[in-house]
Amino acid sequence: MRTTRVFELASDLAAAGGTEARIQRLPGGGYRIEATLPTGPDEHDHRAVLAVLARADRYGHRYAARTHTVWAEFDPPQEPP
């Protein structure tokens, strides 16, 4: 089930980043997970966070006001033809 993957990724991202992960339902039916990292990640943390993010359909990073925020998105489930 898609929501299980969302909650697992959010939990793993929180553990890898040492912070809280936020889950948001997207208008089209998908999910977005964001986490604001408390400091710039060191090399080990960076790899752990990337390994978690790679399980999503899309992921990225935003740096603003000396704050690192990572995000991951899951597309809505596709209906069979």
C-alpha atoms as an extended CHARMM CRD file, in Angstrom:
* protein
*
        81  EXT
         1         1  MET       CA              0.0000000000        0.0000000000        0.0000000000  PROA      1               0.0000000000
         2         2  ARG       CA              1.3000000000        3.4440000000       -0.9310000000  PROA      2               0.0000000000
         3         3  THR       CA              0.6060000000        5.1150000000        2.4410000000  PROA      3               0.0000000000
         4         4  THR       CA              2.6960000000        2.4740000000        4.2180000000  PROA      4               0.0000000000
         5         5  ARG       CA              5.6600000000        3.4360000000        2.0300000000  PROA      5               0.0000000000
         6         6  VAL       CA              5.0320000000        7.1060000000        2.8250000000  PROA      6               0.0000000000
         7         7  PHE       CA              5.0280000000        6.5840000000        6.5910000000  PROA      7               0.0000000000
         8         8  GLU       CA              8.0580000000        4.2660000000        6.4450000000  PROA      8               0.0000000000
         9         9  LEU       CA             10.0200000000        6.8110000000        4.4320000000  PROA      9               0.0000000000
        10        10  ALA       CA              9.0110000000        9.6260000000        6.8150000000  PROA      10              0.0000000000
        11        11  SER       CA             10.1320000000        7.5770000000        9.8160000000  PROA      11              0.0000000000
        12        12  ASP       CA             13.4270000000        6.6040000000        8.1830000000  PROA      12              0.0000000000
        13        13  LEU       CA             14.0710000000       10.1830000000        7.0540000000  PROA      13              0.0000000000
        14        14  ALA       CA             13.4880000000       11.4810000000       10.5910000000  PROA      14              0.0000000000
        15        15  ALA       CA             15.9470000000        8.9150000000       11.9550000000  PROA      15              0.0000000000
        16        16  ALA       CA             18.5990000000        9.5510000000        9.2940000000  PROA      16              0.0000000000
        17        17  GLY       CA             18.3350000000       13.3340000000        9.5680000000  PROA      17              0.0000000000
        18        18  GLY       CA             17.9200000000       13.5220000000       13.3210000000  PROA      18              0.0000000000
        19        19  THR       CA             14.7910000000       15.6110000000       12.9800000000  PROA      19              0.0000000000
        20        20  GLU       CA             11.0240000000       15.4750000000       12.4810000000  PROA      20              0.0000000000
        21        21  ALA       CA              9.5540000000       14.6480000000        9.0690000000  PROA      21              0.0000000000
        22        22  ARG       CA              6.3130000000       16.2630000000        7.9200000000  PROA      22              0.0000000000
        23        23  ILE       CA              3.8370000000       14.5180000000        5.6000000000  PROA      23              0.0000000000
        24        24  GLN       CA              1.5410000000       16.4790000000        3.3090000000  PROA      24              0.0000000000
        25        25  ARG       CA             -1.1520000000       15.1280000000        0.9820000000  PROA      25              0.0000000000
        26        26  LEU       CA             -0.8210000000       16.6940000000       -2.4890000000  PROA      26              0.0000000000
        27        27  PRO       CA             -3.8550000000       17.9280000000       -4.4710000000  PROA      27              0.0000000000
        28        28  GLY       CA             -3.4960000000       15.2080000000       -7.1140000000  PROA      28              0.0000000000
        29        29  GLY       CA             -3.4860000000       12.4040000000       -4.5440000000  PROA      29              0.0000000000
        30        30  GLY       CA              0.2390000000       11.9660000000       -3.9720000000  PROA      30              0.0000000000
        31        31  TYR       CA              2.2860000000       12.6940000000       -0.8490000000  PROA      31              0.0000000000
        32        32  ARG       CA              5.1730000000       15.0170000000       -0.0010000000  PROA      32              0.0000000000
        33        33  ILE       CA              7.5040000000       14.4420000000        2.9340000000  PROA      33              0.0000000000
        34        34  GLU       CA              9.7820000000       17.2440000000        4.1580000000  PROA      34              0.0000000000
        35        35  ALA       CA             12.4260000000       17.4290000000        6.8510000000  PROA      35              0.0000000000
        36        36  THR       CA             14.4420000000       20.4320000000        7.9400000000  PROA      36              0.0000000000
        37        37  LEU       CA             17.8940000000       19.2630000000        8.9100000000  PROA      37              0.0000000000
        38        38  PRO       CA             19.1760000000       20.8290000000       12.1410000000  PROA      38              0.0000000000
        39        39  THR       CA             22.6800000000       21.4510000000       10.7070000000  PROA      39              0.0000000000
        40        40  GLY       CA             24.5130000000       20.8280000000        7.4830000000  PROA      40              0.0000000000
        41        41  PRO       CA             24.7460000000       17.0410000000        7.1750000000  PROA      41              0.0000000000
        42        42  ASP       CA             28.1430000000       15.4210000000        7.6170000000  PROA      42              0.0000000000
        43        43  GLU       CA             29.2210000000       12.8350000000        5.0330000000  PROA      43              0.0000000000
        44        44  HSD       CA             27.7340000000        9.8420000000        6.8950000000  PROA      44              0.0000000000
        45        45  ASP       CA             24.4010000000       11.5950000000        7.5650000000  PROA      45              0.0000000000
        46        46  HSD       CA             24.3470000000       12.8710000000        3.9790000000  PROA      46              0.0000000000
        47        47  ARG       CA             24.6090000000        9.3330000000        2.5930000000  PROA      47              0.0000000000
        48        48  ALA       CA             21.9670000000        7.9980000000        4.9910000000  PROA      48              0.0000000000
        49        49  VAL       CA             19.5190000000       10.7770000000        4.0350000000  PROA      49              0.0000000000
        50        50  LEU       CA             20.1640000000       10.2410000000        0.3100000000  PROA      50              0.0000000000
        51        51  ALA       CA             19.5900000000        6.4850000000        0.6540000000  PROA      51              0.0000000000
        52        52  VAL       CA             16.1820000000        7.1800000000        2.2070000000  PROA      52              0.0000000000
        53        53  LEU       CA             15.2160000000        9.8460000000       -0.3450000000  PROA      53              0.0000000000
        54        54  ALA       CA             16.1260000000        7.5570000000       -3.2510000000  PROA      54              0.0000000000
        55        55  ARG       CA             13.1400000000        5.3280000000       -2.3800000000  PROA      55              0.0000000000
        56        56  ALA       CA             10.6730000000        8.0750000000       -3.3930000000  PROA      56              0.0000000000
        57        57  ASP       CA              9.3770000000        8.8580000000       -6.8750000000  PROA      57              0.0000000000
        58        58  ARG       CA             11.0720000000       12.2840000000       -6.7010000000  PROA      58              0.0000000000
        59        59  TYR       CA             13.2680000000       14.0510000000       -4.1890000000  PROA      59              0.0000000000
        60        60  GLY       CA             15.2120000000       17.2470000000       -3.7480000000  PROA      60              0.0000000000
        61        61  HSD       CA             16.9440000000       19.7190000000       -1.4810000000  PROA      61              0.0000000000
        62        62  ARG       CA             16.3920000000       23.3780000000       -0.7000000000  PROA      62              0.0000000000
        63        63  TYR       CA             18.8270000000       25.6910000000        1.0790000000  PROA      63              0.0000000000
        64        64  ALA       CA             17.4980000000       29.0230000000        2.3230000000  PROA      64              0.0000000000
        65        65  ALA       CA             18.3910000000       31.2440000000        5.2610000000  PROA      65              0.0000000000
        66        66  ARG       CA             21.1590000000       28.8020000000        6.3000000000  PROA      66              0.0000000000
        67        67  THR       CA             18.6030000000       25.9840000000        6.5980000000  PROA      67              0.0000000000
        68        68  HSD       CA             18.7220000000       22.6840000000        4.7010000000  PROA      68              0.0000000000
        69        69  THR       CA             15.3380000000       21.1830000000        3.8270000000  PROA      69              0.0000000000
        70        70  VAL       CA             15.0310000000       17.8700000000        2.0040000000  PROA      70              0.0000000000
        71        71  TRP       CA             11.8280000000       16.6120000000        0.4160000000  PROA      71              0.0000000000
        72        72  ALA       CA             10.5050000000       13.4680000000       -1.2160000000  PROA      72              0.0000000000
        73        73  GLU       CA              7.3140000000       12.9220000000       -3.2040000000  PROA      73              0.0000000000
        74        74  PHE       CA              5.2240000000        9.8990000000       -4.0690000000  PROA      74              0.0000000000
        75        75  ASP       CA              2.8960000000        9.9470000000       -7.0580000000  PROA      75              0.0000000000
        76        76  PRO       CA             -0.7070000000        8.8220000000       -6.5850000000  PROA      76              0.0000000000
        77        77  PRO       CA             -1.3630000000        5.1560000000       -7.4170000000  PROA      77              0.0000000000
        78        78  GLN       CA             -2.0850000000        4.5420000000      -11.0940000000  PROA      78              0.0000000000
        79        79  GLU       CA             -5.4080000000        2.9970000000      -12.0910000000  PROA      79              0.0000000000
        80        80  PRO       CA             -5.0600000000       -0.1810000000      -14.1460000000  PROA      80              0.0000000000
        81        81  PRO       CA             -6.0730000000        0.2490000000      -17.8020000000  PROA      81              0.0000000000
